[in-house]
Each structure stands twice: as structure tokens, then as C-alpha cells.
């Protein structure tokens, strides 16, 4: 049965708007070519969308023909403003964008663990309001929130979870009260990171994959056949509770200690680094990122060939150094580059002339033990492979992305190690990739879902008319 005229118009309008979102401003002729619609039909939809305040003329384009230049149409970006929040146990980050996703303002604020629920909520809400004002937004149309924990699939609300701050749950309700006209929604942070990796990052070419989040804690997001899977209770991917060998106890219904969390959380990574004689700076998450980044820098230098040996020796000295004084383990510090002529640290071991040479016929020395950095990365890959192999055995996703700040710090060096172990542990072919978005994936995923939700409403049939501006 053919679509009614009104339905056909709505389909054509949404098609044109999606193209303008994906391609940027277009002429009517380009819209005709991309949609396959007739020139009169394109002219009608341009007039309708312009009258609705959704598109406007944003310039002119010269075409290879005589006559006036063609008008270029684009989405009215300030038709709506959107906000995204990345809520962590230690603080919150906020970004405000226009309707096409262009970031207009962003900021973050730390929230200490000893901050009361009320003051913590007020800090977060005040930050949202301040960033919105800096972005020039009189109102927020949609607010997307990424937070750790379980999301109730029936209500869409963040469930009460032991170990997570109470202000997380209160924040969602308070934002809805302070922004009564905004559409406020919350999603698990790892799920949002997976959506961002699929749209912009390491999983752009995958319809089925699993994101393993490695940050303060651990988590996983499952995307099968292009759809995010949440499970019956919203708990798909709570891999921190997965019972694994190598821990001293089993996890409980209220505590993931003893599960995979005990092998791969930031605190566990820092502890493993200490066991491998790699010093760390104070602070769990920062230290985990710092030691992984430092170990990767050392292995890159030592793998550079014979000419890189002096730099590698100096780098190993830096890794073994105590945490006092300047060190490459300081978060954000520059990693050594191959061929650096200056010693990395005062007192770093210098190469011994003639070292490594032996007389003809002499017996070859035994292979050296793995250096601390390589030993640490190998041990970390062993731990991660336990969780990845469990996911692969159940889901056969074909691709696992190591996400989060620690996954980004490990990069290809860590991903390759995990990939090699998985290849030996399972007959199922599985790619292991490093994130390209890191910890910023949560905020990008929240912005993505907020934009999609706003456009779904505004671009849909009978979308709301333009609203007058209203101050805070």
C-alpha cells in the first residue's frame, strides 16, 4: 500500500534533514541528486523545512551554468541547544552543543568523596547552568547523562548501587526539576562510550563488537547487529562481577571485589605495577594511566633496534626509579623518543662499550629476563585476556575494543598482547583494538544520544514549533 501524501512528505523531509546533518550545507540541486527526488518535490520540502525554522539559507554556491548562484541550505544549528554530562565518582564534565553537535562550551569540576549529597548535586547543576550560559543557550532542549551503574530498563532511571555516590541518582532528578522543559535521560557510561566508538572511533566498521572499559573500574558494553544490548535488568556488561581465577574471594551481589574488577581496576593495575618494580604516582586512576603509558613508552624505545639501546636502558632506569623527584611516570609527562642523546634521568645507566659482543666460538648467553616494563604489560595482558576470553566464548563478537583511559594509554602495544593471548585461548577469530577516543568517549556518546533524541523529535512529523527564548 503506497504511503499517504503526508507520510511521504514526512519521509522526504527527514531524509533531507539527515543528509544536511551528515553532509553539511547543500544546494537544492545537491539535495535532488542525493535523495533522487524530483526538483518540484525538493523545492516543496525546502519551503516546508524553512517555514518550520529547521533550515535556512547559509550562503551561495556558484554552479557551472549561467544565471545566479544557487542558494545553500543548512540546518538552523541554534534551533536547539543540547547538554551532555560525564558523571564520575570523583567529579563531572559538561559540554553544551548546538543542534548539529558543534561544541559551544565545556567545563568540568572535581567533587571530593567527602562532599555531601546536597552540595555535590548543587555543584554539578550549577556547572550545567554556567556552561549553558557560556554557550549562549537560553534553554536546553535535551540533556544526556553518562554515569556508572545500572539503568532500570523499565523506568530509565539510575538504580541504587552500593559503592556509588548517592548524588549520582539525585543529580538526574534535580536536573529535571531545574530544567523542566528539557528532556533529561541517563545511560550507563560504558554503553555511551561504545556508541561513540562505533560512530567515531575504533569500531566504525563493526556492527558487532564488545567494548571493555578500563578506567577507575571495569565494565563492558555489547553491540550486536548494530544494536546496543542492555539485558533483562539493564546489567549487560557488568564484567567486574565476573568470577575469575587469581583472586582471593568471589564477588558478591553488592561488591565486585574478587571478580574481574580485582584484576583490572585502576587500583589493581597500580598494584601490579608495584609488583613489577614500576613506581607510580599517588592517585588510583592517574597512577594507572601513568604507569601503563610509561611502560608502553619504554617498550617502544627498546623495540627500536640496536641504535635505540641507550635510550631503552635509560628508560628502564626511569621506570625503576622511585616516585620521588621528576619522573616520566608523572601523568602527562612526555615519553622519551628514540635517539634522545641526553640521559632521561640523572644517574641513568649508560651503555657499556662493547657490551653484547662476544668472541668467536663463545657460548651464547642465556636470553635476558623480560625488562620490568615488558613484564608489567605482559602480566596486565594476561589479566585482561581472562575477561576478554570469557566474553568471546559467550558472544563471539569478532572484535573487542580496549576502552577507557587505561585502554588508551596501553594503545596498540597492550592490544597486541591481549590479541595474541586470545588467539591461543579460543578458536574464535577475534580482533582486539585500542580505543581511539579514550575517556572522552563517554561525553561524546552522551552528546551523540542527546543530538539524536533532539533531532528525532524536531525532525519528526509534527515536530514542535519554534519556542521563544527564555532565560534561566
C-alpha positions as CSV (number, residue, x, y, z in Angstrom):
1,X,0.0,0.0,0.0
2,X,1.5,3.3,-1.1
3,X,2.2,5.9,1.6
4,X,-0.2,8.8,2.1
5,X,0.9,12.2,0.8
6,X,1.5,13.4,4.4
7,X,3.6,10.4,5.2
8,X,5.6,10.7,2.0
9,X,6.3,14.4,2.8
10,X,7.5,13.5,6.4
11,X,9.8,10.8,5.0
12,X,11.2,13.1,2.4
13,X,11.7,15.9,5.0
14,X,13.6,13.6,7.4
15,X,15.7,12.2,4.5
16,X,16.8,15.8,3.6
17,X,17.5,16.7,7.2
18,X,19.6,13.6,7.7
19,X,21.6,14.5,4.6
20,X,22.2,18.0,5.8
21,X,23.3,16.7,9.1
22,X,25.7,14.2,7.6
23,X,27.0,16.2,4.6
24,X,26.7,19.8,5.8
25,X,25.1,22.6,3.9
26,X,23.7,21.6,0.4
27,X,22.1,23.3,-2.6
28,X,18.7,22.2,-3.8
29,X,20.4,20.6,-6.8
30,X,22.6,18.5,-4.5
31,X,19.6,17.5,-2.4
32,X,17.9,16.4,-5.6
33,X,20.9,14.3,-6.6
34,X,21.4,12.7,-3.2
35,X,17.7,12.0,-2.5
36,X,16.6,11.0,-6.0
37,X,13.6,13.2,-5.6
38,X,12.2,15.4,-8.3
39,X,13.1,19.1,-8.5
40,X,9.5,20.2,-7.5
41,X,9.5,17.8,-4.6
42,X,12.8,19.2,-3.3
43,X,11.5,22.7,-3.7
44,X,8.5,21.9,-1.7
45,X,10.4,20.3,1.2
46,X,12.9,23.2,1.3
47,X,10.0,25.6,1.7
48,X,8.4,23.4,4.4
49,X,11.6,23.0,6.4
50,X,12.4,26.7,6.1
51,X,8.9,27.7,7.4
52,X,9.3,25.3,10.3
53,X,12.6,27.0,11.3
54,X,14.7,23.9,10.7
55,X,16.7,25.0,7.7
56,X,17.8,28.4,6.4
57,X,19.9,29.8,3.6
58,X,23.5,29.9,4.8
59,X,25.3,31.0,1.6
60,X,25.6,30.7,-2.1
61,X,27.4,28.3,-4.4
62,X,28.4,29.0,-7.9
63,X,27.4,26.3,-10.3
64,X,28.7,25.5,-13.8
65,X,25.8,27.2,-15.5
66,X,24.7,30.6,-16.4
67,X,22.4,32.6,-14.1
68,X,22.5,33.4,-10.4
69,X,24.4,31.4,-7.8
70,X,22.5,28.6,-6.1
71,X,21.4,29.0,-2.5
72,X,23.0,26.8,0.0
73,X,20.8,25.4,2.8
74,X,21.8,24.3,6.2
75,X,20.2,23.2,9.4
76,X,19.5,26.0,11.8
77,X,22.0,25.0,14.4
78,X,20.7,27.2,17.2
79,X,17.2,25.8,16.8
80,X,18.0,23.8,19.9
81,X,20.9,23.5,22.4
82,X,21.9,20.2,24.0
83,X,24.0,19.3,27.0
84,X,26.0,16.2,27.9
85,X,27.3,15.1,31.3
86,X,30.0,12.6,32.1
87,X,29.4,11.8,35.7
88,X,32.2,10.0,37.6
89,X,32.7,9.1,41.2
90,X,35.3,11.9,41.5
91,X,33.6,14.7,39.5
92,X,31.6,15.7,36.5
93,X,32.3,17.1,33.0
94,X,29.8,19.1,30.9
95,X,29.6,20.1,27.3
96,X,26.9,22.1,25.5
97,X,26.4,22.0,21.7
98,X,24.0,23.2,19.1
99,X,21.6,21.0,17.2
100,X,24.2,19.8,14.7
101,X,26.6,18.8,17.5
102,X,29.1,21.6,17.4
103,X,30.6,22.1,20.9
104,X,30.0,25.7,22.2
105,X,31.3,25.4,25.7
106,X,32.6,22.8,28.1
107,X,34.0,22.5,31.6
108,X,34.5,20.1,34.5
109,X,34.6,20.2,38.3
110,X,36.0,17.8,40.8
111,X,33.7,16.6,43.5
112,X,35.5,15.0,46.5
113,X,34.4,11.9,48.1
114,X,33.7,13.7,51.4
115,X,31.3,16.2,49.7
116,X,27.8,15.8,51.0
117,X,25.0,14.7,48.6
118,X,23.3,18.1,48.5
119,X,26.4,20.2,47.9
120,X,27.6,17.7,45.3
121,X,24.4,17.9,43.4
122,X,24.4,21.7,43.6
123,X,28.0,21.8,42.2
124,X,27.0,19.7,39.3
125,X,23.8,21.5,38.4
126,X,25.5,24.9,38.8
127,X,28.1,23.8,36.4
128,X,25.5,22.8,33.8
129,X,23.8,26.2,34.1
130,X,27.1,28.0,33.9
131,X,28.3,26.1,30.8
132,X,24.9,26.7,29.1
133,X,25.2,30.4,29.7
134,X,28.7,30.5,28.3
135,X,27.4,28.7,25.2
136,X,24.7,31.4,24.8
137,X,21.9,28.9,25.3
138,X,18.8,30.4,26.9
139,X,17.3,26.9,27.3
140,X,18.4,23.3,26.9
141,X,16.3,21.1,24.7
142,X,17.9,17.8,25.6
143,X,20.3,16.6,28.3
144,X,22.2,13.3,28.0
145,X,23.9,11.9,31.1
146,X,26.5,9.1,31.3
147,X,27.0,7.6,34.7
148,X,28.4,4.3,36.2
149,X,25.9,1.8,37.5
150,X,22.7,0.0,36.3
151,X,19.9,1.7,34.4
152,X,16.5,0.3,35.1
153,X,15.1,-0.6,31.6
154,X,11.5,0.0,32.6
155,X,11.9,3.4,34.1
156,X,15.2,4.6,32.5
157,X,16.4,5.7,35.9
158,X,19.8,5.0,37.6
159,X,19.3,2.2,40.1
160,X,20.6,2.5,43.6
161,X,24.0,0.8,43.6
162,X,26.3,0.0,46.5
163,X,29.6,1.7,46.2
164,X,28.4,4.6,44.0
165,X,27.7,8.1,45.4
166,X,24.1,8.9,46.2
167,X,24.5,12.3,44.5
168,X,24.6,10.5,41.1
169,X,20.9,9.4,41.5
170,X,19.9,12.7,43.0
171,X,21.5,14.7,40.1
172,X,19.2,13.3,37.5
173,X,16.1,14.2,39.4
174,X,17.4,17.7,40.3
175,X,18.3,18.5,36.7
176,X,14.8,17.6,35.6
177,X,13.4,19.9,38.3
178,X,15.7,22.8,37.5
179,X,15.2,22.3,33.7
180,X,11.5,21.4,33.5
181,X,11.3,21.9,29.7
182,X,14.4,19.8,28.9
183,X,14.4,16.1,28.0
184,X,16.7,14.5,30.6
185,X,17.9,11.0,30.1
186,X,20.7,8.8,31.7
187,X,22.6,5.9,30.3
188,X,25.4,3.7,31.5
189,X,28.7,5.3,30.8
190,X,30.3,2.3,29.1
191,X,27.3,1.9,26.8
192,X,27.7,5.6,25.7
193,X,31.4,5.0,25.2
194,X,30.6,2.1,22.9
195,X,28.1,4.2,20.8
196,X,30.8,6.8,20.4
197,X,33.4,4.2,19.4
198,X,31.0,2.8,16.8
199,X,30.2,6.2,15.4
200,X,33.5,8.0,15.6
201,X,36.2,5.6,16.9
202,X,37.8,2.2,16.8
203,X,34.6,0.3,15.9
204,X,33.4,2.4,13.0
205,X,33.4,-0.6,10.7
206,X,31.8,-3.0,13.1
207,X,28.1,-3.9,13.6
208,X,29.0,-6.4,16.3
209,X,31.7,-5.8,18.9
210,X,32.3,-5.5,22.7
211,X,33.9,-2.5,24.4
212,X,35.9,-3.4,27.5
213,X,36.1,-0.3,29.7
214,X,39.3,0.1,31.6
215,X,39.3,3.1,34.0
216,X,38.7,3.6,37.7
217,X,36.6,0.4,37.4
218,X,35.8,-2.0,34.7
219,X,32.8,-2.5,32.5
220,X,31.7,-3.8,29.1
221,X,29.2,-2.8,26.5
222,X,27.8,-5.2,24.0
223,X,26.7,-4.1,20.5
224,X,25.2,-7.0,18.4
225,X,24.0,-6.5,14.8
226,X,24.2,-2.7,15.2
227,X,22.1,-2.5,18.4
228,X,23.2,-1.9,21.9
229,X,22.1,-4.7,24.2
230,X,21.2,-3.9,27.8
231,X,19.8,-7.2,29.0
232,X,16.7,-8.0,31.0
233,X,17.6,-5.9,34.0
234,X,19.9,-3.4,32.3
235,X,23.0,-5.2,33.6
236,X,24.6,-6.5,30.4
237,X,28.4,-5.9,30.6
238,X,28.8,-5.9,34.4
239,X,32.0,-7.7,33.9
240,X,33.5,-6.5,37.1
241,X,31.4,-9.2,38.9
242,X,32.7,-12.0,36.6
243,X,34.3,-14.7,38.8
244,X,37.9,-15.2,37.7
245,X,40.9,-17.2,38.8
246,X,43.7,-15.3,40.5
247,X,41.6,-13.6,43.2
248,X,41.3,-14.4,46.8
249,X,37.5,-14.5,47.0
250,X,34.3,-14.5,45.0
251,X,32.3,-11.3,44.2
252,X,29.0,-10.8,46.0
253,X,25.7,-9.2,45.0
254,X,26.9,-5.9,46.5
255,X,30.6,-6.0,45.9
256,X,32.6,-6.8,42.8
257,X,35.9,-7.3,44.7
258,X,37.0,-10.9,44.0
259,X,35.7,-10.6,40.4
260,X,37.4,-9.3,37.2
261,X,37.4,-5.9,38.9
262,X,40.1,-7.1,41.2
263,X,42.3,-7.9,38.3
264,X,41.7,-4.9,36.0
265,X,40.6,-1.9,38.0
266,X,42.8,1.1,38.3
267,X,43.9,0.1,41.8
268,X,44.7,-3.4,40.6
269,X,46.8,-2.0,37.8
270,X,48.8,0.2,40.2
271,X,49.3,-2.8,42.5
272,X,50.5,-4.9,39.6
273,X,52.9,-2.2,38.5
274,X,54.4,-2.2,42.0
275,X,54.9,-5.9,41.9
276,X,56.8,-5.4,38.6
277,X,59.1,-2.7,40.2
278,X,57.4,0.1,38.4
279,X,56.8,3.1,40.6
280,X,53.5,5.0,40.4
281,X,52.5,8.5,41.5
282,X,49.7,8.9,44.0
283,X,46.1,8.6,42.9
284,X,44.5,5.5,41.5
285,X,43.2,6.5,38.1
286,X,46.1,8.8,37.3
287,X,48.6,6.3,38.5
288,X,47.1,3.5,36.4
289,X,47.3,5.7,33.3
290,X,50.8,6.9,34.2
291,X,52.4,3.5,34.7
292,X,50.8,2.0,31.6
293,X,51.8,4.9,29.4
294,X,55.3,4.8,30.8
295,X,55.7,1.1,30.2
296,X,54.4,1.5,26.7
297,X,57.0,4.3,26.1
298,X,59.8,2.0,27.3
299,X,58.8,-0.9,25.2
300,X,58.6,1.3,22.1
301,X,62.1,2.6,22.7
302,X,63.5,-0.8,23.4
303,X,62.0,-2.3,20.3
304,X,63.5,0.4,18.1
305,X,66.6,-1.6,17.1
306,X,70.3,-1.7,18.0
307,X,70.6,2.1,17.7
308,X,68.0,2.5,20.4
309,X,69.6,0.5,23.2
310,X,71.0,3.5,25.1
311,X,67.6,5.2,25.2
312,X,66.0,1.9,26.2
313,X,68.4,1.5,29.1
314,X,67.8,5.0,30.3
315,X,64.0,4.5,30.0
316,X,64.2,1.3,32.1
317,X,66.1,3.3,34.7
318,X,63.2,5.8,34.8
319,X,60.6,3.1,35.2
320,X,62.6,1.5,38.1
321,X,63.1,4.9,39.8
322,X,61.3,5.7,42.9
323,X,58.4,8.1,42.8
324,X,60.4,11.0,44.3
325,X,61.5,13.8,42.1
326,X,60.9,14.2,38.4
327,X,59.9,11.1,36.5
328,X,58.5,10.0,33.2
329,X,55.8,8.3,35.3
330,X,54.2,11.6,36.2
331,X,50.8,11.7,34.4
332,X,51.0,13.8,31.3
333,X,54.8,13.7,31.2
334,X,56.5,13.4,27.9
335,X,57.7,9.9,26.9
336,X,61.2,9.5,25.7
337,X,61.7,9.4,21.9
338,X,64.1,7.0,20.2
339,X,67.5,8.6,19.7
340,X,67.4,11.1,22.6
341,X,71.0,12.0,23.3
342,X,70.5,13.3,26.8
343,X,70.0,10.9,29.7
344,X,66.4,10.5,30.7
345,X,67.2,10.8,34.4
346,X,70.3,11.8,36.3
347,X,72.2,8.6,37.1
348,X,70.5,6.6,34.4
349,X,72.7,3.7,33.4
350,X,74.9,4.3,30.4
351,X,75.7,1.6,27.8
352,X,78.9,-0.2,28.4
353,X,81.3,-0.1,25.5
354,X,81.5,-3.4,23.8
355,X,78.5,-4.8,25.7
356,X,76.7,-7.5,23.8
357,X,79.8,-8.6,21.8
358,X,81.5,-12.0,22.3
359,X,84.4,-13.7,20.8
360,X,84.0,-16.2,18.0
361,X,83.1,-19.6,19.3
362,X,82.0,-18.4,22.7
363,X,78.8,-19.9,24.1
364,X,75.8,-17.7,23.6
365,X,74.5,-16.2,26.8
366,X,71.0,-17.2,28.1
367,X,68.2,-14.9,26.9
368,X,67.7,-12.0,29.2
369,X,64.7,-11.9,31.5
370,X,61.9,-9.5,30.4
371,X,62.5,-6.0,31.4
372,X,60.2,-4.5,34.1
373,X,58.1,-2.6,31.6
374,X,57.5,-5.6,29.3
375,X,56.9,-7.9,32.2
376,X,54.3,-5.5,33.5
377,X,52.5,-5.2,30.2
378,X,52.6,-9.0,29.7
379,X,51.1,-9.5,33.2
380,X,48.4,-7.0,32.5
381,X,47.6,-8.6,29.2
382,X,47.3,-11.9,30.9
383,X,44.7,-10.5,33.3
384,X,42.7,-8.7,30.6
385,X,42.7,-11.9,28.4
386,X,40.8,-13.7,31.2
387,X,37.9,-11.3,30.9
388,X,38.1,-11.0,27.1
389,X,38.2,-14.8,26.6
390,X,35.0,-15.1,28.7
391,X,33.2,-12.5,26.6
392,X,34.4,-14.1,23.3
393,X,33.3,-17.6,24.4
394,X,29.7,-16.4,25.1
395,X,29.1,-13.7,22.4
396,X,31.7,-14.4,19.6
397,X,31.7,-10.6,18.9
398,X,34.7,-10.8,16.5
399,X,36.1,-7.6,17.9
400,X,36.9,-6.3,21.3
401,X,37.9,-2.7,21.9
402,X,40.0,-1.9,24.9
403,X,38.5,1.4,26.0
404,X,38.8,4.0,28.8
405,X,41.8,5.9,29.9
406,X,43.9,2.8,30.6
407,X,43.0,1.2,27.3
408,X,44.1,4.4,25.5
409,X,47.3,4.5,27.5
410,X,48.1,0.9,26.6
411,X,47.4,1.6,22.9
412,X,48.4,-0.9,20.3
413,X,51.2,-2.4,22.5
414,X,48.7,-3.7,25.1
415,X,46.0,-4.6,22.5
416,X,48.5,-6.7,20.5
417,X,49.5,-8.6,23.7
418,X,45.8,-9.3,24.5
419,X,45.1,-10.3,20.9
420,X,48.0,-12.8,20.9
421,X,46.7,-14.4,24.1
422,X,43.1,-14.6,22.9
423,X,44.4,-16.3,19.7
424,X,45.9,-19.1,21.9
425,X,42.8,-19.4,24.2
426,X,39.9,-19.6,21.8
427,X,39.2,-21.0,18.3
428,X,37.0,-17.9,17.6
429,X,38.8,-15.3,15.5
430,X,38.8,-12.0,17.5
431,X,40.3,-8.7,16.8
432,X,41.5,-6.7,19.8
433,X,41.7,-3.0,19.1
434,X,42.8,0.0,21.2
435,X,40.3,2.8,21.7
436,X,40.8,6.0,19.6
437,X,38.6,8.1,21.9
438,X,39.8,7.1,25.4
439,X,38.0,8.5,28.4
440,X,36.4,11.2,26.3
441,X,34.2,8.6,24.7
442,X,31.6,8.9,27.4
443,X,30.9,12.6,26.9
444,X,30.9,12.1,23.1
445,X,28.4,9.3,23.5
446,X,26.2,11.4,25.7
447,X,26.3,14.2,23.1
448,X,25.5,11.8,20.4
449,X,22.4,10.4,22.1
450,X,21.2,13.9,23.1
451,X,21.6,15.1,19.5
452,X,19.8,12.0,18.0
453,X,17.0,12.4,20.5
454,X,16.5,16.1,19.8
455,X,16.6,15.6,16.1
456,X,14.2,12.7,16.3
457,X,11.7,15.0,17.9
458,X,12.4,18.1,15.9
459,X,12.7,16.4,12.6
460,X,9.8,14.1,13.1
461,X,6.3,14.6,11.8
462,X,4.6,17.3,13.6
463,X,7.7,18.5,15.4
464,X,7.2,21.3,17.9
465,X,7.2,24.9,16.5
466,X,10.0,27.3,17.4
467,X,9.8,28.4,21.0
468,X,10.5,31.9,22.3
469,X,13.7,32.3,24.2
470,X,13.5,32.0,28.0
471,X,16.2,32.8,30.4
472,X,17.4,30.7,33.3
